[in-house]
């Protein structure tokens, strides 16, 4: 008689092996598409970049000539535009208080000295305005950058302010300045160093 093969039944239950886990891989962080507004600016605690520029009063102002005084360098886009006018008037209104805090306030743009003089006279500005027509100081301070307005891209000045101490060290930076209340905020900071 032929033997019939019978299926063997397991005596113990078989356990399914868990699937092998793949090690977790970290995805690299996405690179930012644009640099932050203050990416190219000199940093707080660093020496301020040297400069020497003509001023609206006929003088030449350099970083070296400011030694022993604090300095506010406010970079603005263009003479006689609404925001720049408001900013110039606000700093001028506080000039005596800045003087009392041993602080010189200087406005800088690419406008010519002639334009600066018309701007100063039209609005009775009392702060000195420096002309950086070739843009070397603007680049050294990282404020010359690509801007966009109504979908049009162009190069221009980012409204930025630097507070420099008596030894030429940058003590505070305000990138992408909002004009209202800014001069008062800078005065408070200047009094605090």
Backbone as a chain_set.jsonl record, in Angstrom:
{"seq": "XXXXXXXXXXXXXXXXXXXXXXXXXXXXXXXXXXXXXXXXXXXXXXXXXXXXXXXXXXXXXXXXXXXXXXXXXXXXXXXXXXXXXXXXXXXXXXXXXXXXXXXXXXXXXXXXXXXXXXXXXXXXXXXXXXXXXXXXXXXXXXXXXXXXXXXXXXXXXXXXXXXXXXXXXXXXXXXXXXXXXXXXXXXXXXXXX", "coords": {"N": [[0.825, -1.148, 0.0], [0.531, 2.122, -0.865], [2.136, 4.865, 0.484], [0.565, 7.814, 1.53], [1.36, 11.103, 1.229], [1.231, 13.277, 3.852], [0.458, 16.548, 4.767], [2.745, 18.268, 6.793], [2.133, 19.494, 9.965], [2.89, 22.358, 11.683], [4.371, 22.355, 14.875], [4.812, 24.487, 16.501], [3.776, 27.867, 16.451], [4.583, 29.858, 13.695], [6.432, 32.859, 13.504], [6.041, 35.892, 11.836], [8.683, 37.527, 10.253], [9.778, 40.789, 11.06], [9.793, 43.423, 8.687], [12.836, 44.58, 7.414], [14.108, 47.604, 8.61], [14.764, 50.645, 6.927], [17.507, 52.768, 7.252], [16.892, 56.025, 8.532], [16.967, 58.75, 6.414], [18.252, 61.975, 6.267], [16.916, 64.773, 4.743], [18.612, 67.201, 2.891], [18.658, 70.575, 3.998], [16.71, 72.996, 2.376], [18.213, 75.329, 0.239], [18.332, 78.826, 0.797], [16.603, 80.967, -1.452], [17.074, 83.614, -1.801], [19.345, 86.026, -0.445], [19.408, 87.025, 3.012], [18.318, 90.324, 3.959], [20.316, 91.62, 5.383], [22.651, 90.269, 4.822], [25.143, 90.973, 3.572], [26.122, 92.996, 5.125], [28.432, 94.835, 7.197], [29.281, 93.48, 10.372], [28.03, 93.84, 13.765], [30.369, 94.827, 16.19], [32.547, 94.621, 14.547], [35.224, 96.37, 12.832], [34.447, 99.489, 11.401], [34.148, 99.959, 7.875], [36.621, 101.878, 6.168], [36.319, 105.207, 4.827], [36.139, 108.084, 2.657], [34.614, 110.918, 1.827], [33.042, 113.581, -0.115], [31.231, 116.301, 1.366], [28.085, 118.093, 1.747], [28.641, 120.607, 2.773], [31.011, 121.417, 1.743], [33.215, 120.254, 2.887], [35.454, 117.422, 3.41], [34.729, 114.26, 4.525], [35.939, 111.698, 6.54], [36.319, 108.373, 7.881], [38.428, 108.341, 9.626], [38.565, 111.033, 10.36], [36.509, 111.211, 12.12], [37.276, 110.113, 14.477], [37.165, 109.676, 17.99], [34.648, 110.59, 18.264], [31.215, 109.529, 18.291], [29.439, 108.083, 15.56], [26.691, 108.325, 13.35], [25.747, 106.735, 10.559], [23.598, 107.108, 8.082], [22.183, 105.533, 5.432], [20.497, 106.352, 2.516], [18.021, 106.128, -0.137], [17.438, 108.299, -2.148], [17.658, 111.794, -2.76], [15.163, 114.162, -1.794], [12.822, 112.576, -1.954], [9.771, 111.16, -0.631], [10.129, 109.377, 1.762], [12.874, 109.654, 2.274], [13.088, 112.385, 2.687], [11.504, 112.726, 4.996], [13.066, 111.23, 6.783], [15.512, 112.68, 6.785], [14.65, 115.139, 7.839], [13.788, 114.312, 10.368], [16.202, 113.403, 11.593], [17.582, 115.833, 11.516], [16.015, 117.423, 13.217], [16.722, 116.39, 15.649], [19.352, 117.03, 15.938], [20.789, 118.698, 17.817], [20.537, 117.193, 20.133], [21.882, 114.883, 19.399], [24.408, 116.025, 19.075], [24.923, 116.706, 21.748], [25.249, 114.182, 22.719], [27.726, 113.549, 21.816], [27.807, 112.742, 19.132], [28.017, 112.428, 15.659], [25.94, 112.946, 12.873], [25.439, 111.582, 9.724], [24.18, 111.638, 6.481], [24.008, 109.5, 3.683], [24.091, 109.082, 0.185], [23.899, 108.265, -3.367], [23.53, 110.583, -4.698], [24.539, 113.709, -6.218], [26.71, 116.338, -4.953], [25.618, 118.818, -5.597], [22.849, 118.212, -5.847], [22.419, 117.362, -3.234], [22.79, 119.796, -1.861], [20.626, 121.35, -2.797], [18.514, 119.784, -1.825], [19.027, 119.87, 0.957], [18.749, 122.679, 1.416], [16.097, 123.162, 0.607], [14.611, 121.759, 2.527], [15.588, 122.615, 4.935], [17.634, 121.115, 6.226], [19.873, 120.036, 8.743], [21.781, 118.156, 9.203], [24.834, 116.738, 7.951], [25.305, 115.853, 4.538], [26.59, 113.271, 2.609], [28.201, 112.509, -0.477], [28.298, 109.702, -2.48], [29.06, 109.041, -5.25], [30.411, 107.153, -6.886], [29.859, 104.82, -5.597], [31.487, 103.212, -3.954], [31.658, 103.279, -1.128], [29.057, 102.572, -0.499], [29.007, 99.92, -1.376], [31.0, 98.83, 0.269], [29.754, 98.972, 2.731], [27.672, 97.284, 2.317], [25.127, 98.055, 1.398], [24.306, 98.54, -1.152], [22.288, 97.063, -3.38], [20.297, 94.559, -5.135], [17.04, 95.501, -5.967], [13.438, 95.441, -5.981], [10.589, 96.634, -7.647], [7.278, 96.857, -8.347], [7.541, 94.557, -9.936], [9.765, 95.133, -11.429], [13.238, 94.838, -11.587], [16.111, 96.294, -10.104], [19.207, 98.005, -9.32], [19.957, 99.452, -6.19], [19.933, 101.56, -3.212], [19.631, 100.093, -0.083], [17.778, 101.192, 2.578], [19.532, 101.84, 5.355], [21.039, 101.964, 8.595], [23.941, 102.719, 10.505], [25.529, 102.613, 13.651], [28.368, 103.873, 15.003], [31.093, 103.595, 17.224], [33.385, 105.665, 19.239], [35.86, 104.592, 18.664], [35.722, 103.598, 16.16], [34.297, 101.246, 15.849], [31.624, 99.18, 14.886], [28.597, 99.451, 16.47], [25.855, 99.115, 16.382], [23.391, 98.025, 14.009], [20.89, 98.88, 11.723], [19.05, 97.332, 9.503], [17.086, 97.691, 6.485], [15.394, 99.971, 7.18], [12.576, 101.393, 8.775], [11.131, 104.457, 8.505], [9.583, 106.124, 10.312], [9.932, 107.147, 13.612], [12.513, 106.244, 13.709], [14.855, 107.915, 13.923], [14.727, 108.752, 16.591], [15.025, 106.302, 17.906], [17.647, 105.662, 17.179], [19.019, 107.761, 18.411], [18.576, 107.162, 21.125], [20.029, 104.762, 21.281], [22.588, 105.736, 20.72], [23.065, 107.352, 22.929], [23.316, 105.385, 24.777], [25.821, 104.214, 24.546]], "CA": [[0.0, 0.0, 0.0], [1.372, 3.303, -1.026], [1.979, 5.876, 1.542], [0.108, 9.125, 1.058], [2.078, 12.17, 1.955], [0.337, 14.194, 4.572], [1.197, 17.785, 5.082], [3.199, 18.378, 8.178], [1.607, 20.666, 10.672], [3.924, 22.833, 12.609], [4.027, 22.188, 16.27], [4.832, 25.822, 17.111], [3.346, 28.889, 15.498], [5.718, 30.598, 13.12], [6.256, 34.313, 13.586], [6.499, 36.61, 10.65], [9.81, 38.399, 10.545], [9.465, 42.174, 10.693], [10.559, 43.923, 7.54], [14.027, 45.327, 7.835], [13.908, 49.057, 8.491], [15.83, 51.379, 6.264], [17.924, 53.873, 8.113], [16.28, 57.3, 8.148], [17.902, 59.67, 5.762], [17.843, 63.369, 6.425], [16.968, 65.543, 3.517], [19.341, 68.447, 3.13], [17.794, 71.75, 4.087], [16.655, 73.752, 1.128], [19.014, 76.547, 0.28], [17.474, 79.991, 0.563], [16.687, 81.466, -2.815], [17.642, 84.951, -1.748], [20.092, 86.306, 0.772], [18.71, 87.925, 3.904], [18.606, 91.727, 3.669], [21.532, 92.086, 6.054], [23.715, 89.276, 4.619], [26.432, 91.547, 3.212], [26.434, 94.142, 5.971], [29.43, 94.638, 8.253], [28.615, 93.016, 11.583], [28.251, 94.505, 15.043], [31.627, 94.412, 16.807], [33.653, 94.708, 13.586], [35.678, 97.719, 12.5], [33.706, 100.086, 10.294], [34.983, 100.168, 6.688], [37.119, 103.245, 5.996], [35.758, 105.964, 3.706], [36.451, 109.507, 2.569], [33.638, 111.415, 0.853], [32.706, 114.996, -0.046], [29.984, 116.634, 2.063], [27.346, 119.232, 1.199], [29.171, 121.871, 3.283], [32.311, 121.671, 1.116], [34.277, 119.512, 3.568], [35.615, 116.001, 3.108], [34.555, 113.523, 5.776], [36.483, 110.338, 6.516], [36.154, 107.657, 9.149], [39.534, 108.782, 10.473], [38.25, 112.373, 10.879], [35.459, 111.075, 13.138], [37.848, 109.474, 15.675], [36.864, 110.371, 19.24], [33.208, 110.881, 18.295], [30.345, 108.484, 17.766], [28.898, 108.48, 14.257], [25.526, 107.661, 12.779], [25.759, 106.761, 9.098], [22.318, 106.606, 7.573], [22.18, 105.424, 3.98], [19.134, 106.524, 2.016], [18.003, 105.949, -1.591], [17.45, 109.422, -3.089], [17.258, 113.104, -2.256], [13.862, 114.778, -2.074], [11.706, 111.641, -2.077], [9.041, 111.267, 0.637], [10.747, 108.707, 2.91], [14.203, 110.229, 2.527], [12.865, 113.718, 3.244], [11.042, 112.528, 6.376], [14.204, 110.766, 7.57], [16.443, 113.793, 6.929], [14.043, 116.116, 8.75], [13.772, 113.726, 11.717], [17.56, 113.467, 12.136], [17.919, 117.248, 11.704], [15.285, 117.918, 14.394], [17.395, 115.881, 16.854], [20.795, 117.277, 15.816], [21.363, 119.214, 19.072], [20.594, 116.081, 21.093], [22.987, 114.035, 18.949], [25.635, 116.761, 19.422], [25.108, 116.573, 23.198], [25.673, 112.788, 22.954], [29.019, 113.402, 21.137], [27.51, 111.902, 17.973], [27.871, 113.089, 14.365], [24.977, 112.256, 12.01], [25.76, 111.768, 8.318], [23.328, 110.965, 5.504], [24.802, 109.131, 2.506], [23.435, 108.514, -0.989], [24.689, 108.442, -4.6], [23.243, 111.895, -5.29], [25.658, 114.636, -6.303], [26.752, 117.401, -3.947], [24.656, 119.85, -6.017], [21.511, 117.741, -5.452], [22.375, 117.4, -1.767], [22.63, 121.19, -1.426], [19.224, 121.737, -3.072], [17.7, 119.005, -0.878], [19.288, 120.462, 2.278], [18.181, 124.031, 1.489], [14.636, 123.086, 0.458], [13.97, 121.211, 3.733], [16.306, 123.136, 6.115], [18.314, 120.011, 6.907], [21.069, 120.475, 9.473], [22.783, 117.075, 9.215], [25.64, 116.753, 6.734], [24.988, 114.842, 3.534], [27.778, 112.849, 1.877], [27.932, 112.007, -1.82], [29.086, 108.528, -2.885], [28.651, 108.845, -6.643], [30.959, 105.925, -7.492], [29.263, 103.683, -4.892], [32.447, 102.364, -3.241], [31.274, 103.172, 0.284], [27.792, 101.818, -0.471], [29.344, 98.498, -1.49], [31.757, 98.428, 1.463], [28.811, 98.839, 3.839], [26.684, 96.265, 1.958], [23.782, 98.616, 1.234], [23.997, 98.596, -2.582], [21.731, 95.726, -3.604], [19.201, 94.447, -6.097], [15.733, 95.798, -5.397], [12.337, 95.144, -6.888], [9.436, 97.517, -7.492], [6.269, 96.555, -9.369], [8.053, 93.517, -10.81], [10.979, 95.581, -12.11], [14.431, 94.69, -10.741], [17.116, 97.32, -10.342], [20.153, 98.172, -8.228], [19.687, 100.664, -5.427], [20.389, 101.599, -1.82], [18.722, 99.647, 0.972], [17.809, 102.165, 3.678], [20.235, 101.162, 6.444], [21.754, 102.879, 9.492], [25.006, 102.162, 11.336], [26.006, 103.405, 14.78], [29.791, 103.566, 15.171], [31.594, 104.228, 18.448], [34.527, 106.582, 19.135], [37.04, 103.86, 18.184], [35.473, 103.103, 14.808], [33.693, 99.914, 15.893], [30.176, 99.191, 14.665], [27.906, 99.064, 17.696], [24.498, 98.683, 16.071], [23.013, 98.12, 12.603], [19.455, 98.811, 11.446], [18.804, 97.097, 8.074], [15.706, 97.904, 5.998], [14.828, 100.928, 8.134], [11.257, 102.025, 8.677], [11.505, 105.829, 8.842], [8.884, 106.714, 11.466], [10.48, 106.82, 14.924], [13.872, 105.703, 13.596], [15.873, 108.848, 14.444], [14.634, 108.695, 18.058], [15.595, 105.009, 18.323], [19.099, 105.755, 17.004], [19.492, 108.663, 19.458], [18.582, 106.384, 22.374], [21.158, 103.829, 21.203], [23.834, 106.522, 20.785], [23.236, 107.774, 24.321], [23.609, 104.203, 25.586], [27.197, 103.702, 24.401]], "C": [[0.882, 1.226, 0.0], [1.082, 4.298, 0.07], [1.549, 7.175, 0.901], [0.817, 10.169, 1.901], [1.076, 13.086, 2.599], [1.13, 15.45, 4.917], [1.549, 17.81, 6.545], [2.603, 19.625, 8.78], [2.647, 21.101, 11.669], [3.449, 22.694, 14.035], [4.05, 23.516, 17.009], [4.439, 26.824, 16.043], [4.567, 29.623, 14.965], [5.404, 32.087, 13.162], [6.778, 34.928, 12.303], [7.635, 37.545, 11.049], [9.428, 39.835, 10.17], [10.345, 42.593, 9.519], [11.731, 44.743, 8.049], [13.779, 46.819, 7.604], [15.098, 49.684, 7.789], [16.24, 52.508, 7.194], [17.322, 55.179, 7.583], [17.34, 58.181, 7.505], [17.367, 61.082, 5.908], [17.961, 64.057, 5.087], [17.741, 66.818, 3.803], [18.366, 69.619, 3.141], [17.844, 72.498, 2.764], [17.463, 75.027, 1.275], [18.094, 77.737, 0.044], [17.689, 80.522, -0.849], [17.284, 82.864, -2.862], [18.38, 85.129, -0.439], [19.237, 87.161, 1.685], [19.167, 89.349, 3.628], [19.929, 92.182, 4.253], [22.73, 91.16, 5.839], [25.083, 89.892, 4.343], [26.863, 92.715, 4.072], [27.579, 93.836, 6.927], [28.707, 94.338, 9.564], [28.95, 93.856, 12.81], [29.516, 93.943, 15.679], [32.817, 94.466, 15.864], [34.032, 96.175, 13.362], [34.861, 98.232, 11.323], [34.634, 100.248, 9.095], [35.369, 101.644, 6.543], [36.438, 103.892, 4.791], [36.277, 107.389, 3.768], [35.578, 110.061, 1.455], [33.432, 112.922, 0.99], [31.351, 115.197, 0.628], [29.357, 117.886, 1.455], [27.865, 120.584, 1.687], [30.555, 122.196, 2.727], [33.466, 120.926, 1.759], [34.393, 118.102, 2.995], [35.557, 115.281, 4.444], [35.104, 112.113, 5.59], [36.211, 109.685, 7.858], [37.214, 108.122, 10.135], [39.223, 110.142, 11.108], [37.194, 112.34, 11.984], [35.979, 110.463, 14.435], [37.578, 110.333, 16.904], [35.409, 110.794, 19.348], [32.455, 109.635, 17.843], [29.796, 108.999, 16.434], [27.681, 107.646, 13.909], [25.656, 107.838, 11.27], [24.42, 106.231, 8.642], [22.335, 106.695, 6.05], [20.73, 105.506, 3.506], [19.139, 106.523, 0.487], [18.176, 107.209, -2.445], [16.969, 110.706, -2.427], [15.84, 113.464, -2.688], [12.747, 113.806, -2.445], [11.025, 111.587, -0.71], [9.723, 110.636, 1.849], [12.086, 109.323, 3.283], [14.089, 111.627, 3.123], [12.443, 113.61, 4.703], [12.212, 112.127, 7.272], [15.199, 111.902, 7.82], [15.938, 114.846, 7.903], [14.075, 115.597, 10.185], [15.162, 113.771, 12.351], [17.972, 114.913, 12.411], [17.26, 117.818, 12.953], [15.974, 117.505, 15.693], [18.896, 116.196, 16.871], [21.425, 117.76, 17.12], [21.487, 118.106, 20.118], [21.703, 115.095, 20.703], [24.316, 114.7, 19.294], [25.952, 116.597, 20.905], [25.571, 115.166, 23.57], [26.996, 112.488, 22.244], [28.895, 112.518, 19.889], [27.283, 112.753, 16.726], [26.893, 112.264, 13.526], [25.285, 112.613, 10.562], [24.8, 110.97, 7.448], [24.131, 110.696, 4.246], [23.904, 108.565, 1.417], [24.349, 108.715, -2.191], [24.453, 109.804, -5.231], [24.481, 112.787, -5.263], [25.598, 115.657, -5.165], [25.738, 118.496, -4.308], [23.227, 119.464, -5.616], [21.36, 117.766, -3.938], [22.127, 118.822, -1.269], [21.2, 121.68, -1.657], [18.279, 121.065, -2.081], [17.805, 119.609, 0.524], [18.583, 121.804, 2.424], [16.648, 124.021, 1.431], [13.955, 122.67, 1.755], [14.663, 121.641, 5.031], [16.976, 122.02, 6.921], [19.593, 120.527, 7.565], [22.116, 119.369, 9.608], [23.566, 117.147, 7.908], [25.261, 115.59, 5.832], [26.247, 114.552, 2.725], [27.375, 112.252, 0.536], [28.874, 110.855, -2.153], [28.705, 108.162, -4.313], [29.183, 107.561, -7.252], [30.509, 104.656, -6.75], [30.217, 102.809, -4.105], [32.085, 102.198, -1.767], [29.99, 102.355, 0.416], [28.065, 100.314, -0.53], [30.083, 98.01, -0.251], [30.839, 98.202, 2.66], [27.646, 97.897, 3.509], [25.278, 96.767, 1.717], [23.376, 98.759, -0.232], [23.55, 97.201, -2.991], [20.645, 95.751, -4.672], [17.887, 94.679, -5.367], [14.675, 95.475, -6.438], [11.173, 96.07, -6.595], [8.491, 97.266, -8.655], [6.793, 95.566, -10.408], [9.321, 93.889, -11.57], [12.156, 95.466, -11.148], [15.446, 95.752, -11.124], [18.046, 97.371, -9.139], [19.862, 99.483, -7.515], [20.175, 100.521, -3.996], [19.288, 101.078, -0.905], [18.873, 100.624, 2.137], [18.333, 101.458, 4.936], [20.972, 102.195, 7.28], [22.77, 102.105, 10.326], [25.328, 103.146, 12.455], [27.42, 102.929, 15.074], [30.304, 104.288, 16.408], [32.841, 105.074, 18.185], [35.794, 105.919, 18.6], [36.844, 103.273, 16.794], [34.894, 101.711, 14.739], [32.183, 100.037, 15.72], [29.486, 98.653, 15.909], [26.473, 98.625, 17.452], [24.228, 98.908, 14.584], [21.497, 97.998, 12.508], [19.282, 98.586, 9.95], [17.332, 97.344, 7.744], [14.905, 98.791, 6.957], [13.405, 101.335, 7.766], [11.457, 103.419, 9.26], [10.859, 106.36, 10.124], [9.454, 106.212, 12.789], [11.922, 106.36, 14.901], [14.924, 106.622, 14.217], [15.892, 108.822, 15.972], [15.271, 107.415, 18.595], [17.124, 105.043, 18.244], [19.694, 106.664, 18.086], [19.585, 107.932, 20.799], [19.769, 105.43, 22.397], [22.484, 104.574, 21.345], [24.111, 106.984, 22.216], [23.665, 106.606, 25.205], [25.009, 103.642, 25.443], [28.206, 104.775, 24.787]], "O": [[1.841, 1.34, 0.763], [-0.053, 4.515, 0.494], [2.084, 7.591, -0.127], [0.849, 10.097, 3.13], [0.174, 13.606, 1.941], [2.298, 15.4, 5.301], [0.762, 17.427, 7.411], [2.582, 20.686, 8.156], [3.209, 20.289, 12.405], [2.275, 22.893, 14.348], [3.384, 23.665, 18.033], [4.742, 26.639, 14.864], [5.476, 29.963, 15.722], [4.281, 32.517, 12.896], [7.813, 34.532, 11.768], [7.553, 38.256, 12.05], [8.839, 40.078, 9.116], [11.491, 42.162, 9.391], [11.606, 45.505, 9.007], [13.305, 47.231, 6.546], [16.254, 49.321, 8.012], [15.397, 53.125, 7.846], [17.251, 55.411, 6.376], [18.455, 58.322, 8.007], [16.182, 61.342, 5.698], [18.969, 63.941, 4.391], [17.546, 67.446, 4.844], [17.388, 69.646, 2.395], [18.893, 72.61, 2.129], [17.404, 75.71, 2.297], [17.193, 77.682, -0.792], [18.805, 80.524, -1.368], [17.921, 83.247, -3.843], [18.078, 84.466, 0.554], [18.42, 87.947, 1.204], [20.269, 89.565, 3.124], [20.596, 93.043, 3.679], [23.714, 91.241, 6.574], [26.091, 89.382, 4.832], [27.869, 93.361, 3.779], [27.694, 92.712, 7.416], [27.638, 94.889, 9.827], [30.002, 94.492, 12.885], [29.716, 92.729, 15.706], [33.963, 94.37, 16.303], [33.262, 97.087, 13.663], [34.611, 97.501, 10.364], [35.791, 100.635, 9.265], [34.552, 102.537, 6.765], [36.033, 103.206, 3.853], [36.785, 107.84, 4.794], [35.765, 109.728, 0.285], [33.62, 113.482, 2.07], [30.443, 114.379, 0.484], [30.017, 118.641, 0.741], [27.561, 121.609, 1.078], [31.202, 123.138, 3.183], [34.582, 120.956, 1.242], [33.556, 117.654, 2.212], [36.258, 115.65, 5.387], [34.783, 111.426, 4.62], [35.912, 110.358, 8.845], [36.944, 108.28, 11.326], [39.576, 110.38, 12.263], [37.007, 113.325, 12.698], [35.221, 110.307, 15.392], [37.739, 111.554, 16.873], [34.977, 111.296, 20.386], [32.986, 108.799, 17.112], [29.703, 110.207, 16.217], [27.641, 106.437, 14.136], [25.672, 108.962, 10.769], [24.131, 105.044, 8.793], [22.48, 107.77, 5.467], [19.852, 104.819, 4.029], [20.146, 106.876, -0.126], [18.978, 107.202, -3.379], [16.016, 110.711, -1.648], [15.389, 113.123, -3.781], [11.825, 114.172, -3.174], [11.652, 111.94, 0.289], [9.881, 111.303, 2.871], [12.395, 109.492, 4.463], [14.899, 112.012, 3.967], [12.968, 114.326, 5.555], [12.337, 112.625, 8.391], [15.677, 112.07, 8.942], [16.707, 115.384, 8.699], [14.356, 116.354, 11.114], [15.294, 114.138, 13.519], [18.631, 115.194, 13.412], [17.872, 118.608, 13.671], [15.835, 118.177, 16.715], [19.626, 115.688, 17.721], [22.494, 117.279, 17.496], [22.44, 118.089, 20.897], [22.38, 114.541, 21.569], [25.246, 114.035, 19.749], [27.104, 116.377, 21.28], [26.208, 114.97, 24.606], [27.361, 111.324, 22.081], [29.746, 111.669, 19.622], [26.469, 113.677, 16.729], [26.998, 111.039, 13.468], [25.382, 113.788, 10.208], [24.625, 109.768, 7.649], [24.864, 111.571, 3.784], [23.069, 107.696, 1.667], [25.441, 109.268, -2.06], [25.116, 110.147, -6.21], [25.351, 112.642, -4.404], [24.571, 115.813, -4.505], [25.075, 119.039, -3.425], [22.482, 120.298, -5.101], [20.31, 118.141, -3.416], [21.335, 119.024, -0.35], [20.629, 122.352, -0.798], [17.359, 121.696, -1.56], [16.795, 119.829, 1.191], [17.903, 122.05, 3.421], [15.99, 124.79, 2.133], [12.865, 123.148, 2.068], [14.369, 121.105, 6.099], [16.889, 121.992, 8.149], [20.302, 121.358, 6.997], [23.224, 119.625, 10.081], [23.033, 117.566, 6.881], [24.94, 114.496, 6.296], [26.894, 115.469, 2.219], [26.351, 111.579, 0.422], [30.095, 111.008, -2.113], [28.107, 107.115, -4.56], [28.494, 106.932, -8.055], [30.752, 103.545, -7.221], [29.809, 101.752, -3.623], [32.195, 101.101, -1.22], [29.853, 101.545, 1.333], [27.433, 99.533, 0.181], [29.829, 96.905, 0.23], [31.108, 97.347, 3.503], [26.737, 97.727, 4.322], [24.324, 95.997, 1.818], [22.221, 99.068, -0.524], [24.341, 96.258, -2.953], [20.146, 96.808, -5.058], [17.65, 94.127, -4.293], [14.974, 95.264, -7.614], [10.808, 96.273, -5.437], [8.864, 97.444, -9.814], [6.53, 95.707, -11.602], [9.89, 93.056, -12.275], [12.081, 95.944, -10.016], [15.624, 96.071, -12.299], [17.723, 96.85, -8.071], [19.561, 100.495, -8.148], [20.753, 99.502, -3.617], [18.155, 101.557, -0.946], [19.982, 100.851, 2.62], [17.663, 100.594, 5.502], [21.473, 103.186, 6.749], [22.505, 100.996, 10.79], [25.39, 104.356, 12.235], [27.651, 101.753, 15.355], [29.988, 105.458, 16.622], [33.295, 105.185, 17.047], [36.703, 106.606, 18.134], [37.697, 102.535, 16.302], [34.978, 101.053, 13.703], [31.545, 100.893, 16.333], [29.757, 97.535, 16.346], [25.926, 97.845, 18.231], [24.752, 99.841, 13.976], [20.894, 97.125, 13.133], [19.357, 99.546, 9.182], [16.456, 97.224, 8.6], [13.863, 98.384, 7.472], [13.088, 101.584, 6.603], [11.907, 103.55, 10.399], [11.537, 106.987, 10.937], [9.461, 105.011, 13.058], [12.507, 106.11, 15.955], [15.79, 106.157, 14.958], [16.963, 108.866, 16.578], [15.969, 107.437, 19.608], [17.811, 104.523, 19.123], [20.761, 106.364, 18.621], [20.572, 108.078, 21.52], [20.442, 105.301, 23.42], [23.399, 104.095, 22.014], [25.26, 107.002, 22.658], [24.293, 106.8, 26.245], [25.365, 102.692, 26.142], [29.412, 104.537, 24.732]]}, "num_chains": 1, "name": "protein.A"}
